[in-house]
Amino acid sequence: MSSPVSTIRNLGPASDASFARAGIHSAEQLRDMGADAAYAQLMAHGTKPHFIGYYALVMGLQGRPWNDCQGAEKDALRAKFDTLKAARSPDSKKGRSKLEAALDEIGVIERKA
């Protein structure tokens, strides 16, 4: 028998719907995937990246309150989140930064294929 995603600490009924849209239908499936893979799948299915949502998920999977994350641990999670977010960026797939993409857009640098 599977449990709803919302049975994980920090996740509520809205999380059930968001994760279901991303193909994650149970707390067990979410735990098996882990926070990074699950959050990447959420973003791939239209969820806008939000750091608090990410670290609330990480903390919840550890059975901790969402606001328990502080200091160096929070900084490390921020770096992981930024990496996950950057991997979803269309420009990152072209091997360029957001700055390079903006400069390309206004014609300052040569367009990368």
CNS distance restraints for C-alpha pairs under 8 A (distance, minus, plus):
assign (resid   2 and name CA) (resid  26 and name CA) 5.80 0.50 0.50
assign (resid   2 and name CA) (resid  27 and name CA) 7.10 0.50 0.50
assign (resid   2 and name CA) (resid  28 and name CA) 6.67 0.50 0.50
assign (resid   3 and name CA) (resid   7 and name CA) 6.66 0.50 0.50
assign (resid   3 and name CA) (resid  26 and name CA) 5.41 0.50 0.50
assign (resid   3 and name CA) (resid  27 and name CA) 5.42 0.50 0.50
assign (resid   3 and name CA) (resid  28 and name CA) 6.87 0.50 0.50
assign (resid   4 and name CA) (resid  16 and name CA) 6.62 0.50 0.50
assign (resid   4 and name CA) (resid  25 and name CA) 6.99 0.50 0.50
assign (resid   4 and name CA) (resid  26 and name CA) 4.91 0.50 0.50
assign (resid   4 and name CA) (resid  27 and name CA) 5.47 0.50 0.50
assign (resid   5 and name CA) (resid  11 and name CA) 7.05 0.50 0.50
assign (resid   5 and name CA) (resid  12 and name CA) 7.88 0.50 0.50
assign (resid   5 and name CA) (resid  15 and name CA) 6.80 0.50 0.50
assign (resid   5 and name CA) (resid  16 and name CA) 5.35 0.50 0.50
assign (resid   5 and name CA) (resid  19 and name CA) 7.53 0.50 0.50
assign (resid   5 and name CA) (resid  25 and name CA) 6.86 0.50 0.50
assign (resid   5 and name CA) (resid  26 and name CA) 5.01 0.50 0.50
assign (resid   5 and name CA) (resid  27 and name CA) 4.16 0.50 0.50
assign (resid   5 and name CA) (resid  28 and name CA) 7.90 0.50 0.50
assign (resid   5 and name CA) (resid  30 and name CA) 7.21 0.50 0.50
assign (resid   6 and name CA) (resid  10 and name CA) 7.84 0.50 0.50
assign (resid   6 and name CA) (resid  11 and name CA) 4.82 0.50 0.50
assign (resid   6 and name CA) (resid  12 and name CA) 4.66 0.50 0.50
assign (resid   6 and name CA) (resid  13 and name CA) 5.72 0.50 0.50
assign (resid   6 and name CA) (resid  15 and name CA) 6.27 0.50 0.50
assign (resid   6 and name CA) (resid  16 and name CA) 5.82 0.50 0.50
assign (resid   6 and name CA) (resid  27 and name CA) 7.32 0.50 0.50
assign (resid   7 and name CA) (resid  11 and name CA) 7.04 0.50 0.50
assign (resid   7 and name CA) (resid  12 and name CA) 7.65 0.50 0.50
assign (resid   7 and name CA) (resid  27 and name CA) 6.77 0.50 0.50
assign (resid   8 and name CA) (resid  27 and name CA) 6.52 0.50 0.50
assign (resid   8 and name CA) (resid  60 and name CA) 5.98 0.50 0.50
assign (resid   8 and name CA) (resid  61 and name CA) 6.63 0.50 0.50
assign (resid   8 and name CA) (resid  63 and name CA) 7.64 0.50 0.50
assign (resid   9 and name CA) (resid  59 and name CA) 7.99 0.50 0.50
assign (resid   9 and name CA) (resid  60 and name CA) 4.53 0.50 0.50
assign (resid   9 and name CA) (resid  61 and name CA) 7.09 0.50 0.50
assign (resid   9 and name CA) (resid  63 and name CA) 6.04 0.50 0.50
assign (resid   9 and name CA) (resid  64 and name CA) 7.15 0.50 0.50
assign (resid   9 and name CA) (resid  65 and name CA) 7.12 0.50 0.50
assign (resid  10 and name CA) (resid  56 and name CA) 6.12 0.50 0.50
assign (resid  10 and name CA) (resid  57 and name CA) 6.87 0.50 0.50
assign (resid  10 and name CA) (resid  59 and name CA) 7.82 0.50 0.50
assign (resid  10 and name CA) (resid  60 and name CA) 5.36 0.50 0.50
assign (resid  10 and name CA) (resid  65 and name CA) 6.62 0.50 0.50
assign (resid  10 and name CA) (resid  66 and name CA) 6.05 0.50 0.50
assign (resid  11 and name CA) (resid  15 and name CA) 5.75 0.50 0.50
assign (resid  11 and name CA) (resid  16 and name CA) 8.00 0.50 0.50
assign (resid  11 and name CA) (resid  56 and name CA) 7.87 0.50 0.50
assign (resid  11 and name CA) (resid  57 and name CA) 7.21 0.50 0.50
assign (resid  11 and name CA) (resid  60 and name CA) 7.31 0.50 0.50
assign (resid  12 and name CA) (resid  16 and name CA) 6.94 0.50 0.50
assign (resid  13 and name CA) (resid  17 and name CA) 6.97 0.50 0.50
assign (resid  14 and name CA) (resid  18 and name CA) 6.36 0.50 0.50
assign (resid  15 and name CA) (resid  19 and name CA) 5.92 0.50 0.50
assign (resid  16 and name CA) (resid  20 and name CA) 6.01 0.50 0.50
assign (resid  16 and name CA) (resid  25 and name CA) 7.38 0.50 0.50
assign (resid  17 and name CA) (resid  21 and name CA) 6.25 0.50 0.50
assign (resid  18 and name CA) (resid  22 and name CA) 6.60 0.50 0.50
assign (resid  18 and name CA) (resid  42 and name CA) 7.23 0.50 0.50
assign (resid  18 and name CA) (resid  47 and name CA) 7.51 0.50 0.50
assign (resid  19 and name CA) (resid  23 and name CA) 6.35 0.50 0.50
assign (resid  19 and name CA) (resid  24 and name CA) 5.00 0.50 0.50
assign (resid  19 and name CA) (resid  25 and name CA) 6.56 0.50 0.50
assign (resid  19 and name CA) (resid  42 and name CA) 6.49 0.50 0.50
assign (resid  20 and name CA) (resid  24 and name CA) 4.98 0.50 0.50
assign (resid  20 and name CA) (resid  25 and name CA) 5.07 0.50 0.50
assign (resid  21 and name CA) (resid  42 and name CA) 7.94 0.50 0.50
assign (resid  21 and name CA) (resid  45 and name CA) 6.89 0.50 0.50
assign (resid  22 and name CA) (resid  41 and name CA) 6.05 0.50 0.50
assign (resid  22 and name CA) (resid  42 and name CA) 5.36 0.50 0.50
assign (resid  22 and name CA) (resid  44 and name CA) 7.64 0.50 0.50
assign (resid  22 and name CA) (resid  45 and name CA) 5.37 0.50 0.50
assign (resid  24 and name CA) (resid  29 and name CA) 6.41 0.50 0.50
assign (resid  24 and name CA) (resid  30 and name CA) 6.44 0.50 0.50
assign (resid  24 and name CA) (resid  38 and name CA) 7.82 0.50 0.50
assign (resid  25 and name CA) (resid  29 and name CA) 6.89 0.50 0.50
assign (resid  25 and name CA) (resid  30 and name CA) 7.87 0.50 0.50
assign (resid  26 and name CA) (resid  30 and name CA) 6.32 0.50 0.50
assign (resid  27 and name CA) (resid  31 and name CA) 6.10 0.50 0.50
assign (resid  28 and name CA) (resid  32 and name CA) 6.14 0.50 0.50
assign (resid  29 and name CA) (resid  33 and name CA) 6.24 0.50 0.50
assign (resid  30 and name CA) (resid  34 and name CA) 6.14 0.50 0.50
assign (resid  30 and name CA) (resid  35 and name CA) 7.51 0.50 0.50
assign (resid  30 and name CA) (resid  38 and name CA) 6.44 0.50 0.50
assign (resid  31 and name CA) (resid  35 and name CA) 7.57 0.50 0.50
assign (resid  31 and name CA) (resid  61 and name CA) 6.82 0.50 0.50
assign (resid  33 and name CA) (resid  37 and name CA) 5.81 0.50 0.50
assign (resid  33 and name CA) (resid  38 and name CA) 5.94 0.50 0.50
assign (resid  34 and name CA) (resid  38 and name CA) 6.08 0.50 0.50
assign (resid  34 and name CA) (resid  61 and name CA) 7.94 0.50 0.50
assign (resid  35 and name CA) (resid  39 and name CA) 5.88 0.50 0.50
assign (resid  35 and name CA) (resid  54 and name CA) 7.66 0.50 0.50
assign (resid  35 and name CA) (resid  57 and name CA) 6.43 0.50 0.50
assign (resid  35 and name CA) (resid  58 and name CA) 5.59 0.50 0.50
assign (resid  35 and name CA) (resid  61 and name CA) 7.40 0.50 0.50
assign (resid  36 and name CA) (resid  40 and name CA) 6.08 0.50 0.50
assign (resid  36 and name CA) (resid  84 and name CA) 7.41 0.50 0.50
assign (resid  37 and name CA) (resid  41 and name CA) 6.18 0.50 0.50
assign (resid  38 and name CA) (resid  42 and name CA) 6.24 0.50 0.50
assign (resid  39 and name CA) (resid  43 and name CA) 6.29 0.50 0.50
assign (resid  39 and name CA) (resid  54 and name CA) 6.77 0.50 0.50
assign (resid  40 and name CA) (resid  44 and name CA) 6.14 0.50 0.50
assign (resid  40 and name CA) (resid  84 and name CA) 6.40 0.50 0.50
assign (resid  40 and name CA) (resid  85 and name CA) 7.87 0.50 0.50
assign (resid  40 and name CA) (resid  88 and name CA) 7.85 0.50 0.50
assign (resid  41 and name CA) (resid  45 and name CA) 6.32 0.50 0.50
assign (resid  42 and name CA) (resid  46 and name CA) 6.61 0.50 0.50
assign (resid  42 and name CA) (resid  47 and name CA) 5.43 0.50 0.50
assign (resid  43 and name CA) (resid  47 and name CA) 4.58 0.50 0.50
assign (resid  43 and name CA) (resid  48 and name CA) 6.05 0.50 0.50
assign (resid  43 and name CA) (resid  49 and name CA) 6.38 0.50 0.50
assign (resid  43 and name CA) (resid  88 and name CA) 7.41 0.50 0.50
assign (resid  44 and name CA) (resid  88 and name CA) 7.25 0.50 0.50
assign (resid  49 and name CA) (resid  53 and name CA) 7.86 0.50 0.50
assign (resid  49 and name CA) (resid  54 and name CA) 7.86 0.50 0.50
assign (resid  49 and name CA) (resid  85 and name CA) 6.59 0.50 0.50
assign (resid  50 and name CA) (resid  54 and name CA) 6.42 0.50 0.50
assign (resid  51 and name CA) (resid  55 and name CA) 6.21 0.50 0.50
assign (resid  51 and name CA) (resid  78 and name CA) 7.04 0.50 0.50
assign (resid  51 and name CA) (resid  81 and name CA) 6.60 0.50 0.50
assign (resid  52 and name CA) (resid  56 and name CA) 5.86 0.50 0.50
assign (resid  53 and name CA) (resid  57 and name CA) 6.22 0.50 0.50
assign (resid  54 and name CA) (resid  58 and name CA) 6.37 0.50 0.50
assign (resid  54 and name CA) (resid  81 and name CA) 7.07 0.50 0.50
assign (resid  55 and name CA) (resid  59 and name CA) 5.98 0.50 0.50
assign (resid  55 and name CA) (resid  66 and name CA) 6.91 0.50 0.50
assign (resid  55 and name CA) (resid  69 and name CA) 7.70 0.50 0.50
assign (resid  55 and name CA) (resid  77 and name CA) 6.86 0.50 0.50
assign (resid  56 and name CA) (resid  60 and name CA) 5.88 0.50 0.50
assign (resid  56 and name CA) (resid  65 and name CA) 7.52 0.50 0.50
assign (resid  56 and name CA) (resid  66 and name CA) 4.36 0.50 0.50
assign (resid  56 and name CA) (resid  67 and name CA) 7.37 0.50 0.50
assign (resid  57 and name CA) (resid  61 and name CA) 6.15 0.50 0.50
assign (resid  57 and name CA) (resid  66 and name CA) 7.55 0.50 0.50
assign (resid  58 and name CA) (resid  62 and name CA) 6.53 0.50 0.50
assign (resid  59 and name CA) (resid  63 and name CA) 6.28 0.50 0.50
assign (resid  59 and name CA) (resid  64 and name CA) 4.95 0.50 0.50
assign (resid  59 and name CA) (resid  65 and name CA) 6.22 0.50 0.50
assign (resid  59 and name CA) (resid  66 and name CA) 5.51 0.50 0.50
assign (resid  59 and name CA) (resid  68 and name CA) 7.36 0.50 0.50
assign (resid  59 and name CA) (resid  69 and name CA) 7.33 0.50 0.50
assign (resid  60 and name CA) (resid  64 and name CA) 5.38 0.50 0.50
assign (resid  60 and name CA) (resid  65 and name CA) 6.49 0.50 0.50
assign (resid  60 and name CA) (resid  66 and name CA) 6.54 0.50 0.50
assign (resid  64 and name CA) (resid  68 and name CA) 6.55 0.50 0.50
assign (resid  69 and name CA) (resid  73 and name CA) 6.39 0.50 0.50
assign (resid  69 and name CA) (resid  74 and name CA) 5.40 0.50 0.50
assign (resid  70 and name CA) (resid  74 and name CA) 4.87 0.50 0.50
assign (resid  70 and name CA) (resid  75 and name CA) 7.74 0.50 0.50
assign (resid  71 and name CA) (resid  75 and name CA) 6.31 0.50 0.50
assign (resid  72 and name CA) (resid  76 and name CA) 6.10 0.50 0.50
assign (resid  73 and name CA) (resid  77 and name CA) 6.27 0.50 0.50
assign (resid  74 and name CA) (resid  78 and name CA) 6.09 0.50 0.50
assign (resid  75 and name CA) (resid  79 and name CA) 6.36 0.50 0.50
assign (resid  76 and name CA) (resid  80 and name CA) 6.39 0.50 0.50
assign (resid  77 and name CA) (resid  81 and name CA) 6.04 0.50 0.50
assign (resid  78 and name CA) (resid  82 and name CA) 6.06 0.50 0.50
assign (resid  79 and name CA) (resid  83 and name CA) 6.26 0.50 0.50
assign (resid  80 and name CA) (resid  84 and name CA) 6.25 0.50 0.50
assign (resid  81 and name CA) (resid  85 and name CA) 6.05 0.50 0.50
assign (resid  82 and name CA) (resid  86 and name CA) 5.97 0.50 0.50
assign (resid  83 and name CA) (resid  87 and name CA) 6.17 0.50 0.50
assign (resid  84 and name CA) (resid  88 and name CA) 6.78 0.50 0.50
assign (resid  85 and name CA) (resid  89 and name CA) 6.77 0.50 0.50
assign (resid  86 and name CA) (resid  92 and name CA) 6.36 0.50 0.50
assign (resid  87 and name CA) (resid  92 and name CA) 6.18 0.50 0.50
assign (resid  87 and name CA) (resid  93 and name CA) 7.30 0.50 0.50
assign (resid  88 and name CA) (resid  92 and name CA) 7.37 0.50 0.50
assign (resid  88 and name CA) (resid  93 and name CA) 7.98 0.50 0.50
assign (resid  89 and name CA) (resid  93 and name CA) 6.90 0.50 0.50
assign (resid  90 and name CA) (resid  94 and name CA) 6.92 0.50 0.50
assign (resid  91 and name CA) (resid  95 and name CA) 6.54 0.50 0.50
assign (resid  91 and name CA) (resid  96 and name CA) 5.63 0.50 0.50
assign (resid  91 and name CA) (resid  97 and name CA) 6.45 0.50 0.50
assign (resid  91 and name CA) (resid  98 and name CA) 6.64 0.50 0.50
assign (resid  91 and name CA) (resid 101 and name CA) 6.58 0.50 0.50
assign (resid  92 and name CA) (resid  96 and name CA) 5.49 0.50 0.50
assign (resid  92 and name CA) (resid  97 and name CA) 6.29 0.50 0.50
assign (resid  92 and name CA) (resid  98 and name CA) 7.94 0.50 0.50
assign (resid  94 and name CA) (resid 112 and name CA) 7.21 0.50 0.50
assign (resid  94 and name CA) (resid 113 and name CA) 7.21 0.50 0.50
assign (resid  96 and name CA) (resid 100 and name CA) 5.81 0.50 0.50
assign (resid  96 and name CA) (resid 101 and name CA) 6.54 0.50 0.50
assign (resid  97 and name CA) (resid 101 and name CA) 6.22 0.50 0.50
assign (resid  98 and name CA) (resid 102 and name CA) 6.13 0.50 0.50
assign (resid  99 and name CA) (resid 103 and name CA) 6.15 0.50 0.50
assign (resid 100 and name CA) (resid 104 and name CA) 6.00 0.50 0.50
assign (resid 100 and name CA) (resid 109 and name CA) 7.48 0.50 0.50
assign (resid 101 and name CA) (resid 105 and name CA) 6.10 0.50 0.50
assign (resid 102 and name CA) (resid 106 and name CA) 6.52 0.50 0.50
assign (resid 103 and name CA) (resid 107 and name CA) 6.17 0.50 0.50
assign (resid 103 and name CA) (resid 108 and name CA) 5.11 0.50 0.50
assign (resid 103 and name CA) (resid 109 and name CA) 5.84 0.50 0.50
assign (resid 104 and name CA) (resid 108 and name CA) 5.75 0.50 0.50
assign (resid 104 and name CA) (resid 109 and name CA) 5.05 0.50 0.50
assign (resid 104 and name CA) (resid 110 and name CA) 6.23 0.50 0.50
assign (resid 104 and name CA) (resid 111 and name CA) 5.66 0.50 0.50
